[in-house]
Structures are given as C-alpha cells and as structure tokens.
Amino acid sequence: MKSITITTVLSVGLLVICPSVSAQPNETVKDKDIHVTHYEEMNYPALGRTARVDGVVVVQVKLDSEGRVEDADAISGNDVLVPDTLANVKKWRFRPNAQKTAVVVYNFTLVDAVCNYKTGIFMFKGPNLVTLTGCALPIQ
C-alpha cells in the first residue's frame, strides 16, 4: 500500500515539476518522452542503510544528442541518498528526445528484517522509476 501511495504522489508531483524544469518553454518532459536504452544497477547506499534513511530522490538529467547523460541534478531527496543516485544515473543512456532531458525517480525503502544480501534489491520499473529495497539488518 505504501509503494502505491508513493507512486501516486510521485506521478502527480512529476506533472507539476516537469513543466518548471523542462529545457524549452512550452515543452514538457512526459513519461512517453523518456526511453532508457541502458541503465546500471546500484547498491542501496551504505550510509543510507546504516543511518536507516529511505525515501524518494527525483533526478533530472540533461542529455547530449546521443542520449548520454551530460549532467544530473537532484530535484528533491535526502542528502544521504543523493550522491550515490547522481553517480548512478550518470552511467545511464536514453533515447534522445526533443527536450534533451529526462526525469528519473528513485524510491529507496528499508525493510526491518534480517536479509542475506548487503547491497539491496534494484528494480527498474520503467519508463523512469527505480525501486531499491535495502535490509536494515544484513546477516553479519
């Protein structure tokens, strides 16, 4: 239920945010304009897991004419999660669009359980949504 609510809030939020951050006046980046051709998985940030930080990081990327990420800025998100998120999205590739920009939403969630993994579970849910689930208490 929590992830459905977060996804709904993010969808509505992106409709509000995207027009204000688009590259050209009167041009809005919409999900249909965002096509990821390559993405890199990432681990749940160690500091975020240790400090028990979760939440959403919204990133806007500027693309070159080939779809490579030239620059990335966090529109919102916890400062503990932002650096690893920006480093990750800079490795992605997109199909170039007219605006030469894209928005990617990372949803970080910690579960209160003992898990067999330390790095977390990365899921790309396209066209521009990533979920990372980390375990607050990894097996030592």
C-alpha positions, 0 to 999 in steps of 0.5 A: 500500500505504501509503494502505491501511495508513493507512486501516486504522489510521485506521478502527480508531483512529476506533472507539476515539476516537469513543466518548471524544469523542462529545457524549452518553454512550452515543452514538457518532459512526459513519461512517453518522452523518456526511453532508457536504452541502458541503465546500471544497477546500484547498491542501496547506499551504505550510509543510507542503510546504516543511518536507516534513511529511505525515501524518494530522490527525483533526478533530472538529467540533461542529455547530449544528442546521443542520449548520454547523460551530460549532467544530473541534478537532484530535484528533491531527496535526502542528502544521504541518498543523493550522491550515490543516485547522481553517480548512478544515473550518470552511467545511464543512456536514453533515447534522445528526445526533443527536450534533451532531458529526462526525469528519473525517480528513485524510491529507496525503502528499508525493510526491518528484517534480517536479509542475506544480501548487503547491497539491496534489491534494484528494480527498474520499473520503467519508463523512469522509476527505480525501486531499491529495497535495502535490509536494515539488518544484513546477516553479519 
